[in-house]
């Protein structure tokens, strides 16, 4: 059987890239592999070894990409990372409010169709066969309505479609995707699974998926490799893995920690209003494209809302209005904590009372500062930390890092954490000021089964406190905590 990738007793040259033991890994013709394991267990480290980012002592990986005639490993293996799905590692000009800022849109701003056409032409000859592939990808992924949309306005789920389409144009021999299904609505997840299944059958394409959710393994996957404690375990068939998979935990947060959250002292300066959010006939439009139209919505004190809808339906836009990140919020009839928007309160007055985590926030954090300083930035509502926290502030940070299982990582810098650990740090940042309004946009992105349960436990404990209101976005109904008591569904305007 053809061995497309073979690593035998692989040990990276640089000590900081080494696993706990030498790496053994094979991917054979006809196999599609899911790499699974806990956050921080070493999944991304293994992939970096597979793609050749971490050169090995003695034996480099062996590759046999036939029938591909491309010589370079980088042309045969394409790796879509977690951060790529939010806009890419090189996106240094990105800032948190950019997606909502119409002033950034001018005739130089690229639209999806132009960027995809550019990627198509860069990835190969302009032949009839490749044009058919391009149309096939657009049709399978229902991308027609995105082609005239500005890239800057794409939701995180739409960015994933965009990145995948541009990667598939290059017709790689091996496609590796890190958590491809997070951020996608149920229909789009099914589309992606079907797309990968069809393309892997139609073309000589081996697929490796890196999954934090081991219950998200698609039907077309044939084998599973588990990576934990920085060890790569032997490859199993999907059936063998599923038969021996441990049950999902029903509770992770200890009773002592739950009590510690519920009994936290309350702040002196809190809003106590019956109506936390009130929107009246809110309309958001970018050029010819309507995102929200005549939306009426009232969130009362103590309510916990599930906000759902298709990718691109306006969920994150709606939350950006509440958080005062969207400049159009001042042209809308919005009342927050009883204050009419634009009546004199500053953006910082509003943010003091809101805890927030989102894909956009995760994308905006490019600073490699210690994790505890990231958490502390939540006390100042800044991306980055410009004021030295007090010891009391650090005590709050350590408390919430402990709640999210981050003990011992306080001084580890952000970009050296796994993507799941980064998400837990940003969750601690959202909770650290004990906000009256908690806004969680896809909070469980990239988390393993244990950490997903832990975060749900923390949310449920927090919502037992007085004067706490929550809005949560997720595309997985099973991720919603038990405390949810209201829901709103947005439909996409075509």
LUMFI-865991 format. One record per residue (C-alpha): residue number from 0; residue in three letters; x, y, z negated. Coordinates in steps of 0.1 Angstrom, whole numbers, plus 5000, padded with zeros to 4 digits. Layout:
REM LUMFI-865991
(NUM; 'ALA'; (X; Y; Z))
...
//
This chain:
REM LUMFI-865991
(0; 'UNK'; (5000; 5000; 5000))
(1; 'UNK'; (5013; 5035; 5009))
(2; 'UNK'; (5025; 5054; 4979))
(3; 'UNK'; (5019; 5090; 4986))
(4; 'UNK'; (5034; 5103; 4954))
(5; 'UNK'; (5057; 5082; 4931))
(6; 'UNK'; (5075; 5094; 4900))
(7; 'UNK'; (5096; 5068; 4881))
(8; 'UNK'; (5109; 5077; 4846))
(9; 'UNK'; (5109; 5114; 4855))
(10; 'UNK'; (5126; 5138; 4831))
(11; 'UNK'; (5127; 5175; 4840))
(12; 'UNK'; (5161; 5191; 4840))
(13; 'UNK'; (5150; 5220; 4817))
(14; 'UNK'; (5142; 5209; 4781))
(15; 'UNK'; (5112; 5232; 4778))
(16; 'UNK'; (5095; 5214; 4807))
(17; 'UNK'; (5099; 5179; 4793))
(18; 'UNK'; (5071; 5156; 4782))
(19; 'UNK'; (5074; 5135; 4750))
(20; 'UNK'; (5086; 5106; 4771))
(21; 'UNK'; (5097; 5100; 4807))
(22; 'UNK'; (5069; 5104; 4833))
(23; 'UNK'; (5056; 5075; 4854))
(24; 'UNK'; (5029; 5083; 4880))
(25; 'UNK'; (5018; 5069; 4913))
(26; 'UNK'; (4991; 5080; 4938))
(27; 'UNK'; (4984; 5055; 4965))
(28; 'UNK'; (4966; 5057; 4998))
(29; 'UNK'; (4928; 5057; 4993))
(30; 'UNK'; (4930; 5067; 4956))
(31; 'UNK'; (4914; 5099; 4942))
(32; 'UNK'; (4926; 5106; 4907))
(33; 'UNK'; (4912; 5125; 4877))
(34; 'UNK'; (4938; 5137; 4853))
(35; 'UNK'; (4921; 5141; 4819))
(36; 'UNK'; (4931; 5149; 4783))
(37; 'UNK'; (4929; 5173; 4754))
(38; 'UNK'; (4937; 5211; 4757))
(39; 'UNK'; (4975; 5215; 4753))
(40; 'UNK'; (4981; 5177; 4758))
(41; 'UNK'; (5003; 5182; 4789))
(42; 'UNK'; (4980; 5179; 4820))
(43; 'UNK'; (4993; 5210; 4837))
(44; 'UNK'; (5029; 5200; 4828))
(45; 'UNK'; (5023; 5167; 4847))
(46; 'UNK'; (5009; 5185; 4877))
(47; 'UNK'; (5039; 5209; 4878))
(48; 'UNK'; (5062; 5178; 4879))
(49; 'UNK'; (5041; 5163; 4907))
(50; 'UNK'; (5042; 5194; 4929))
(51; 'UNK'; (5080; 5198; 4923))
(52; 'UNK'; (5079; 5230; 4902))
(53; 'UNK'; (5099; 5213; 4875))
(54; 'UNK'; (5130; 5196; 4892))
(55; 'UNK'; (5139; 5163; 4876))
(56; 'UNK'; (5171; 5147; 4865))
(57; 'UNK'; (5184; 5117; 4885))
(58; 'UNK'; (5152; 5109; 4905))
(59; 'UNK'; (5131; 5135; 4922))
(60; 'UNK'; (5095; 5125; 4930))
(61; 'UNK'; (5092; 5103; 4961))
(62; 'UNK'; (5066; 5114; 4987))
(63; 'UNK'; (5052; 5097; 5018))
(64; 'UNK'; (5027; 5121; 5034))
(65; 'UNK'; (5021; 5101; 5066))
(66; 'UNK'; (5002; 5106; 5089))
(67; 'UNK'; (5010; 5142; 5082))
(68; 'UNK'; (5040; 5155; 5101))
(69; 'UNK'; (5045; 5186; 5079))
(70; 'UNK'; (5080; 5185; 5063))
(71; 'UNK'; (5076; 5207; 5032))
(72; 'UNK'; (5060; 5194; 5000))
(73; 'UNK'; (5043; 5228; 4996))
(74; 'UNK'; (5026; 5223; 5030))
(75; 'UNK'; (5013; 5188; 5021))
(76; 'UNK'; (5003; 5194; 4985))
(77; 'UNK'; (4980; 5224; 4977))
(78; 'UNK'; (4973; 5231; 4940))
(79; 'UNK'; (4945; 5254; 4930))
(80; 'UNK'; (4952; 5264; 4894))
(81; 'UNK'; (4928; 5275; 4867))
(82; 'UNK'; (4939; 5312; 4871))
(83; 'UNK'; (4937; 5310; 4909))
(84; 'UNK'; (4900; 5305; 4905))
(85; 'UNK'; (4898; 5339; 4888))
(86; 'UNK'; (4918; 5358; 4914))
(87; 'UNK'; (4953; 5345; 4913))
(88; 'UNK'; (4985; 5348; 4893))
(89; 'UNK'; (4998; 5376; 4916))
(90; 'UNK'; (4968; 5398; 4910))
(91; 'UNK'; (4987; 5423; 4889))
(92; 'UNK'; (4965; 5453; 4898))
(93; 'UNK'; (4934; 5437; 4884))
(94; 'UNK'; (4917; 5453; 4854))
(95; 'UNK'; (4887; 5444; 4834))
(96; 'UNK'; (4861; 5469; 4847))
(97; 'UNK'; (4874; 5467; 4884))
(98; 'UNK'; (4846; 5444; 4896))
(99; 'UNK'; (4819; 5469; 4885))
(100; 'UNK'; (4836; 5501; 4897))
(101; 'UNK'; (4822; 5512; 4930))
(102; 'UNK'; (4848; 5539; 4932))
(103; 'UNK'; (4873; 5511; 4940))
(104; 'UNK'; (4854; 5502; 4971))
(105; 'UNK'; (4864; 5520; 5003))
(106; 'UNK'; (4869; 5511; 5040))
(107; 'UNK'; (4903; 5494; 5030))
(108; 'UNK'; (4886; 5470; 5006))
(109; 'UNK'; (4886; 5435; 5021))
(110; 'UNK'; (4854; 5415; 5026))
(111; 'UNK'; (4853; 5377; 5022))
(112; 'UNK'; (4850; 5369; 5059))
(113; 'UNK'; (4881; 5390; 5068))
(114; 'UNK'; (4902; 5374; 5041))
(115; 'UNK'; (4891; 5339; 5051))
(116; 'UNK'; (4898; 5346; 5088))
(117; 'UNK'; (4933; 5359; 5078))
(118; 'UNK'; (4939; 5326; 5058))
(119; 'UNK'; (4926; 5306; 5087))
(120; 'UNK'; (4950; 5321; 5112))
(121; 'UNK'; (4980; 5319; 5088))
(122; 'UNK'; (4974; 5282; 5082))
(123; 'UNK'; (4976; 5269; 5117))
(124; 'UNK'; (4969; 5272; 5154))
(125; 'UNK'; (4935; 5287; 5166))
(126; 'UNK'; (4922; 5255; 5182))
(127; 'UNK'; (4886; 5244; 5189))
(128; 'UNK'; (4890; 5215; 5165))
(129; 'UNK'; (4902; 5239; 5137))
(130; 'UNK'; (4873; 5263; 5144))
(131; 'UNK'; (4849; 5234; 5140))
(132; 'UNK'; (4866; 5226; 5106))
(133; 'UNK'; (4861; 5262; 5096))
(134; 'UNK'; (4824; 5262; 5105))
(135; 'UNK'; (4820; 5228; 5088))
(136; 'UNK'; (4834; 5242; 5055))
(137; 'UNK'; (4812; 5273; 5057))
(138; 'UNK'; (4781; 5251; 5064))
(139; 'UNK'; (4789; 5226; 5037))
(140; 'UNK'; (4795; 5252; 5011))
(141; 'UNK'; (4767; 5276; 5021))
(142; 'UNK'; (4791; 5305; 5025))
(143; 'UNK'; (4773; 5325; 5051))
(144; 'UNK'; (4758; 5350; 5027))
(145; 'UNK'; (4793; 5357; 5012))
(146; 'UNK'; (4812; 5366; 5044))
(147; 'UNK'; (4802; 5403; 5043))
(148; 'UNK'; (4807; 5406; 5005))
(149; 'UNK'; (4836; 5425; 4991))
(150; 'UNK'; (4861; 5402; 4975))
(151; 'UNK'; (4863; 5425; 4945))
(152; 'UNK'; (4826; 5419; 4938))
(153; 'UNK'; (4827; 5381; 4938))
(154; 'UNK'; (4816; 5363; 4907))
(155; 'UNK'; (4839; 5337; 4892))
(156; 'UNK'; (4820; 5309; 4908))
(157; 'UNK'; (4820; 5326; 4942))
(158; 'UNK'; (4858; 5332; 4938))
(159; 'UNK'; (4862; 5294; 4934))
(160; 'UNK'; (4844; 5288; 4967))
(161; 'UNK'; (4865; 5314; 4984))
(162; 'UNK'; (4898; 5300; 4972))
(163; 'UNK'; (4888; 5264; 4981))
(164; 'UNK'; (4877; 5273; 5016))
(165; 'UNK'; (4910; 5292; 5023))
(166; 'UNK'; (4930; 5263; 5010))
(167; 'UNK'; (4912; 5236; 5030))
(168; 'UNK'; (4919; 5255; 5063))
(169; 'UNK'; (4956; 5244; 5059))
(170; 'UNK'; (4945; 5207; 5059))
(171; 'UNK'; (4967; 5195; 5031))
(172; 'UNK'; (4975; 5158; 5026))
(173; 'UNK'; (4970; 5162; 4988))
(174; 'UNK'; (4946; 5186; 4972))
(175; 'UNK'; (4950; 5192; 4934))
(176; 'UNK'; (4923; 5213; 4916))
(177; 'UNK'; (4923; 5224; 4880))
(178; 'UNK'; (4888; 5223; 4864))
(179; 'UNK'; (4871; 5229; 4898))
(180; 'UNK'; (4835; 5227; 4884))
(181; 'UNK'; (4836; 5253; 4856))
(182; 'UNK'; (4818; 5285; 4865))
(183; 'UNK'; (4797; 5268; 4892))
(184; 'UNK'; (4759; 5265; 4889))
(185; 'UNK'; (4744; 5230; 4891))
(186; 'UNK'; (4736; 5232; 4929))
(187; 'UNK'; (4771; 5245; 4937))
(188; 'UNK'; (4788; 5218; 4916))
(189; 'UNK'; (4768; 5192; 4936))
(190; 'UNK'; (4778; 5209; 4968))
(191; 'UNK'; (4815; 5209; 4958))
(192; 'UNK'; (4814; 5172; 4949))
(193; 'UNK'; (4797; 5163; 4982))
(194; 'UNK'; (4821; 5186; 5001))
(195; 'UNK'; (4852; 5169; 4986))
(196; 'UNK'; (4837; 5135; 4991))
(197; 'UNK'; (4830; 5142; 5028))
(198; 'UNK'; (4863; 5159; 5036))
(199; 'UNK'; (4883; 5132; 5019))
(200; 'UNK'; (4865; 5106; 5041))
(201; 'UNK'; (4867; 5126; 5073))
(202; 'UNK'; (4904; 5135; 5069))
(203; 'UNK'; (4936; 5120; 5055))
(204; 'UNK'; (4931; 5139; 5022))
(205; 'UNK'; (4939; 5126; 4987))
(206; 'UNK'; (4923; 5145; 4958))
(207; 'UNK'; (4936; 5149; 4923))
(208; 'UNK'; (4913; 5167; 4899))
(209; 'UNK'; (4925; 5180; 4865))
(210; 'UNK'; (4895; 5179; 4842))
(211; 'UNK'; (4890; 5191; 4806))
(212; 'UNK'; (4855; 5177; 4806))
(213; 'UNK'; (4859; 5139; 4810))
(214; 'UNK'; (4821; 5137; 4815))
(215; 'UNK'; (4825; 5157; 4847))
(216; 'UNK'; (4842; 5129; 4868))
(217; 'UNK'; (4826; 5128; 4903))
(218; 'UNK'; (4816; 5096; 4919))
(219; 'UNK'; (4843; 5097; 4946))
(220; 'UNK'; (4871; 5095; 4920))
(221; 'UNK'; (4886; 5060; 4919))
(222; 'UNK'; (4912; 5062; 4891))
(223; 'UNK'; (4919; 5082; 4859))
(224; 'UNK'; (4952; 5092; 4843))
(225; 'UNK'; (4949; 5104; 4807))
(226; 'UNK'; (4975; 5128; 4793))
(227; 'UNK'; (4977; 5135; 4756))
(228; 'UNK'; (5003; 5143; 4730))
(229; 'UNK'; (5026; 5152; 4760))
(230; 'UNK'; (5025; 5115; 4772))
(231; 'UNK'; (5012; 5103; 4806))
(232; 'UNK'; (4992; 5071; 4799))
(233; 'UNK'; (4990; 5043; 4825))
(234; 'UNK'; (4966; 5048; 4854))
(235; 'UNK'; (4932; 5031; 4850))
(236; 'UNK'; (4903; 5025; 4873))
(237; 'UNK'; (4875; 5050; 4867))
(238; 'UNK'; (4853; 5021; 4854))
(239; 'UNK'; (4880; 5009; 4830))
(240; 'UNK'; (4884; 5045; 4816))
(241; 'UNK'; (4847; 5051; 4813))
(242; 'UNK'; (4841; 5018; 4795))
(243; 'UNK'; (4867; 5026; 4769))
(244; 'UNK'; (4861; 5064; 4765))
(245; 'UNK'; (4855; 5074; 4729))
(246; 'UNK'; (4821; 5088; 4721))
(247; 'UNK'; (4817; 5126; 4722))
(248; 'UNK'; (4819; 5141; 4687))
(249; 'UNK'; (4786; 5152; 4671))
(250; 'UNK'; (4804; 5177; 4648))
(251; 'UNK'; (4839; 5190; 4645))
(252; 'UNK'; (4838; 5221; 4622))
(253; 'UNK'; (4841; 5211; 4586))
(254; 'UNK'; (4813; 5219; 4561))
(255; 'UNK'; (4839; 5241; 4542))
(256; 'UNK'; (4847; 5262; 4572))
(257; 'UNK'; (4810; 5266; 4581))
(258; 'UNK'; (4804; 5279; 4546))
(259; 'UNK'; (4833; 5303; 4549))
(260; 'UNK'; (4818; 5318; 4581))
(261; 'UNK'; (4783; 5321; 4567))
(262; 'UNK'; (4796; 5337; 4535))
(263; 'UNK'; (4819; 5363; 4551))
(264; 'UNK'; (4814; 5397; 4535))
(265; 'UNK'; (4793; 5421; 4556))
(266; 'UNK'; (4807; 5454; 4569))
(267; 'UNK'; (4796; 5488; 4556))
(268; 'UNK'; (4790; 5503; 4590))
(269; 'UNK'; (4765; 5481; 4609))
(270; 'UNK'; (4736; 5488; 4632))
(271; 'UNK'; (4703; 5475; 4618))
(272; 'UNK'; (4678; 5479; 4646))
(273; 'UNK'; (4648; 5459; 4657))
(274; 'UNK'; (4656; 5463; 4694))
(275; 'UNK'; (4693; 5455; 4701))
(276; 'UNK'; (4690; 5457; 4739))
(277; 'UNK'; (4662; 5473; 4759))
(278; 'UNK'; (4663; 5477; 4797))
(279; 'UNK'; (4636; 5494; 4817))
(280; 'UNK'; (4634; 5489; 4855))
(281; 'UNK'; (4671; 5485; 4858))
(282; 'UNK'; (4684; 5484; 4894))
(283; 'UNK'; (4720; 5477; 4905))
(284; 'UNK'; (4731; 5480; 4941))
(285; 'UNK'; (4764; 5480; 4959))
(286; 'UNK'; (4760; 5493; 4994))
(287; 'UNK'; (4733; 5473; 5011))
(288; 'UNK'; (4735; 5445; 4986))
(289; 'UNK'; (4710; 5445; 4957))
(290; 'UNK'; (4723; 5427; 4926))
(291; 'UNK'; (4695; 5435; 4900))
(292; 'UNK'; (4661; 5449; 4910))
(293; 'UNK'; (4636; 5465; 4886))
(294; 'UNK'; (4647; 5443; 4856))
(295; 'UNK'; (4628; 5447; 4823))
(296; 'UNK'; (4645; 5430; 4794))
(297; 'UNK'; (4643; 5434; 4756))
(298; 'UNK'; (4665; 5416; 4731))
(299; 'UNK'; (4654; 5417; 4695))
(300; 'UNK'; (4675; 5415; 4664))
(301; 'UNK'; (4683; 5379; 4655))
(302; 'UNK'; (4674; 5365; 4689))
(303; 'UNK'; (4698; 5341; 4707))
(304; 'UNK'; (4694; 5342; 4744))
(305; 'UNK'; (4705; 5318; 4771))
(306; 'UNK'; (4712; 5338; 4804))
(307; 'UNK'; (4713; 5315; 4835))
(308; 'UNK'; (4710; 5317; 4872))
(309; 'UNK'; (4728; 5309; 4905))
(310; 'UNK'; (4763; 5320; 4912))
(311; 'UNK'; (4761; 5357; 4924))
(312; 'UNK'; (4727; 5362; 4908))
(313; 'UNK'; (4740; 5391; 4886))
(314; 'UNK'; (4745; 5375; 4852))
(315; 'UNK'; (4779; 5390; 4846))
(316; 'UNK'; (4767; 5423; 4861))
(317; 'UNK'; (4739; 5423; 4836))
(318; 'UNK'; (4763; 5418; 4807))
(319; 'UNK'; (4787; 5445; 4820))
(320; 'UNK'; (4758; 5469; 4816))
(321; 'UNK'; (4753; 5459; 4780))
(322; 'UNK'; (4790; 5461; 4773))
(323; 'UNK'; (4793; 5496; 4790))
(324; 'UNK'; (4820; 5482; 4814))
(325; 'UNK'; (4798; 5491; 4844))
(326; 'UNK'; (4798; 5528; 4854))
(327; 'UNK'; (4762; 5523; 4868))
(328; 'UNK'; (4750; 5517; 4833))
(329; 'UNK'; (4748; 5554; 4827))
(330; 'UNK'; (4724; 5559; 4856))
(331; 'UNK'; (4700; 5532; 4842))
(332; 'UNK'; (4674; 5533; 4815))
(333; 'UNK'; (4692; 5513; 4789))
(334; 'UNK'; (4689; 5515; 4751))
(335; 'UNK'; (4714; 5497; 4729))
(336; 'UNK'; (4711; 5494; 4691))
(337; 'UNK'; (4684; 5521; 4694))
(338; 'UNK'; (4706; 5546; 4712))
(339; 'UNK'; (4697; 5556; 4747))
(340; 'UNK'; (4726; 5551; 4771))
(341; 'UNK'; (4742; 5584; 4780))
(342; 'UNK'; (4729; 5602; 4749))
(343; 'UNK'; (4763; 5610; 4736))
(344; 'UNK'; (4777; 5578; 4722))
(345; 'UNK'; (4811; 5568; 4736))
(346; 'UNK'; (4820; 5535; 4752))
(347; 'UNK'; (4840; 5527; 4721))
(348; 'UNK'; (4811; 5535; 4697))
(349; 'UNK'; (4792; 5508; 4716))
(350; 'UNK'; (4820; 5482; 4718))
(351; 'UNK'; (4827; 5484; 4680))
(352; 'UNK'; (4795; 5463; 4675))
(353; 'UNK'; (4799; 5438; 4703))
(354; 'UNK'; (4821; 5407; 4705))
(355; 'UNK'; (4827; 5396; 4741))
(356; 'UNK'; (4844; 5369; 4761))
(357; 'UNK'; (4841; 5363; 4798))
(358; 'UNK'; (4859; 5350; 4829))
(359; 'UNK'; (4867; 5386; 4838))
(360; 'UNK'; (4883; 5392; 4804))
(361; 'UNK'; (4904; 5360; 4807))
(362; 'UNK'; (4915; 5371; 4842))
(363; 'UNK'; (4925; 5406; 4828))
(364; 'UNK'; (4948; 5391; 4802))
(365; 'UNK'; (4982; 5389; 4818))
(366; 'UNK'; (5003; 5401; 4789))
(367; 'UNK'; (5025; 5374; 4773))
(368; 'UNK'; (5022; 5386; 4737))
(369; 'UNK'; (5018; 5365; 4706))
(370; 'UNK'; (4983; 5349; 4703))
(371; 'UNK'; (4976; 5366; 4669))
(372; 'UNK'; (4981; 5400; 4686))
(373; 'UNK'; (4956; 5391; 4713))
(374; 'UNK'; (4931; 5382; 4686))
(375; 'UNK'; (4939; 5415; 4668))
(376; 'UNK'; (4932; 5435; 4700))
(377; 'UNK'; (4895; 5425; 4695))
(378; 'UNK'; (4895; 5448; 4665))
(379; 'UNK'; (4904; 5478; 4688))
(380; 'UNK'; (4885; 5466; 4719))
(381; 'UNK'; (4916; 5469; 4740))
(382; 'UNK'; (4933; 5446; 4766))
(383; 'UNK'; (4966; 5446; 4749))
(384; 'UNK'; (4975; 5460; 4715))
(385; 'UNK'; (4986; 5496; 4710))
(386; 'UNK'; (4981; 5501; 4673))
(387; 'UNK'; (4999; 5480; 4647))
(388; 'UNK'; (4973; 5460; 4628))
(389; 'UNK'; (4972; 5461; 4590))
(390; 'UNK'; (4979; 5430; 4569))
(391; 'UNK'; (4941; 5429; 4562))
(392; 'UNK'; (4935; 5428; 4600))
(393; 'UNK'; (4960; 5400; 4604))
(394; 'UNK'; (4942; 5381; 4576))
(395; 'UNK'; (4909; 5383; 4596))
(396; 'UNK'; (4928; 5371; 4627))
(397; 'UNK'; (4943; 5341; 4609))
(398; 'UNK'; (4908; 5333; 4595))
(399; 'UNK'; (4892; 5331; 4630))
(400; 'UNK'; (4922; 5314; 4645))
(401; 'UNK'; (4918; 5287; 4618))
(402; 'UNK'; (4881; 5284; 4627))
(403; 'UNK'; (4889; 5277; 4663))
(404; 'UNK'; (4917; 5251; 4655))
(405; 'UNK'; (4946; 5274; 4664))
(406; 'UNK'; (4966; 5271; 4632))
(407; 'UNK'; (5003; 5271; 4640))
(408; 'UNK'; (4999; 5289; 4674))
(409; 'UNK'; (4998; 5324; 4659))
(410; 'UNK'; (5032; 5334; 4673))
(411; 'UNK'; (5030; 5314; 4705))
(412; 'UNK'; (5028; 5338; 4734))
(413; 'UNK'; (4995; 5338; 4754))
(414; 'UNK'; (5008; 5327; 4788))
(415; 'UNK'; (5027; 5298; 4772))
(416; 'UNK'; (4994; 5284; 4759))
(417; 'UNK'; (4973; 5260; 4780))
(418; 'UNK'; (4942; 5276; 4797))
(419; 'UNK'; (4920; 5259; 4771))
(420; 'UNK'; (4940; 5273; 4742))
(421; 'UNK'; (4939; 5307; 4758))
(422; 'UNK'; (4901; 5305; 4759))
(423; 'UNK'; (4900; 5296; 4722))
(424; 'UNK'; (4923; 5327; 4715))
(425; 'UNK'; (4899; 5349; 4734))
(426; 'UNK'; (4869; 5334; 4715))
(427; 'UNK'; (4887; 5342; 4682))
(428; 'UNK'; (4892; 5378; 4696))
(429; 'UNK'; (4854; 5380; 4702))
(430; 'UNK'; (4845; 5369; 4666))
(431; 'UNK'; (4872; 5388; 4647))
(432; 'UNK'; (4852; 5420; 4641))
(433; 'UNK'; (4821; 5401; 4629))
(434; 'UNK'; (4800; 5418; 4656))
(435; 'UNK'; (4762; 5424; 4654))
(436; 'UNK'; (4759; 5414; 4691))
(437; 'UNK'; (4778; 5384; 4705))
(438; 'UNK'; (4781; 5382; 4743))
(439; 'UNK'; (4795; 5349; 4755))
(440; 'UNK'; (4799; 5345; 4792))
(441; 'UNK'; (4809; 5309; 4800))
(442; 'UNK'; (4827; 5306; 4766))
(443; 'UNK'; (4835; 5269; 4770))
(444; 'UNK'; (4854; 5272; 4803))
(445; 'UNK'; (4883; 5248; 4804))
(446; 'UNK'; (4877; 5233; 4769))
(447; 'UNK'; (4880; 5196; 4762))
(448; 'UNK'; (4851; 5176; 4746))
(449; 'UNK'; (4863; 5181; 4711))
(450; 'UNK'; (4868; 5219; 4714))
(451; 'UNK'; (4835; 5224; 4732))
(452; 'UNK'; (4818; 5208; 4702))
(453; 'UNK'; (4840; 5229; 4678))
(454; 'UNK'; (4830; 5262; 4696))
(455; 'UNK'; (4793; 5252; 4695))
(456; 'UNK'; (4797; 5245; 4657))
(457; 'UNK'; (4813; 5279; 4651))
(458; 'UNK'; (4786; 5297; 4671))
(459; 'UNK'; (4758; 5279; 4652))
(460; 'UNK'; (4775; 5288; 4619))
(461; 'UNK'; (4779; 5324; 4629))
(462; 'UNK'; (4743; 5328; 4640))
(463; 'UNK'; (4732; 5317; 4605))
(464; 'UNK'; (4745; 5351; 4593))
(465; 'UNK'; (4721; 5381; 4589))
(466; 'UNK'; (4717; 5407; 4616))
(467; 'UNK'; (4734; 5386; 4643))
(468; 'UNK'; (4721; 5386; 4679))
(469; 'UNK'; (4736; 5365; 4708))
(470; 'UNK'; (4735; 5363; 4746))
(471; 'UNK'; (4752; 5333; 4762))
(472; 'UNK'; (4758; 5324; 4798))
(473; 'UNK'; (4765; 5288; 4808))
(474; 'UNK'; (4758; 5266; 4838))
(475; 'UNK'; (4757; 5234; 4817))
(476; 'UNK'; (4725; 5231; 4796))
(477; 'UNK'; (4742; 5207; 4772))
(478; 'UNK'; (4767; 5234; 4763))
(479; 'UNK'; (4740; 5256; 4747))
(480; 'UNK'; (4741; 5256; 4709))
(481; 'UNK'; (4710; 5245; 4690))
(482; 'UNK'; (4703; 5281; 4677))
(483; 'UNK'; (4692; 5293; 4712))
(484; 'UNK'; (4656; 5305; 4710))
(485; 'UNK'; (4650; 5325; 4742))
(486; 'UNK'; (4660; 5323; 4779))
(487; 'UNK'; (4661; 5344; 4810))
(488; 'UNK'; (4669; 5332; 4846))
(489; 'UNK'; (4681; 5354; 4873))
(490; 'UNK'; (4675; 5347; 4910))
(491; 'UNK'; (4700; 5358; 4936))
(492; 'UNK'; (4690; 5385; 4961))
(493; 'UNK'; (4700; 5374; 4996))
//
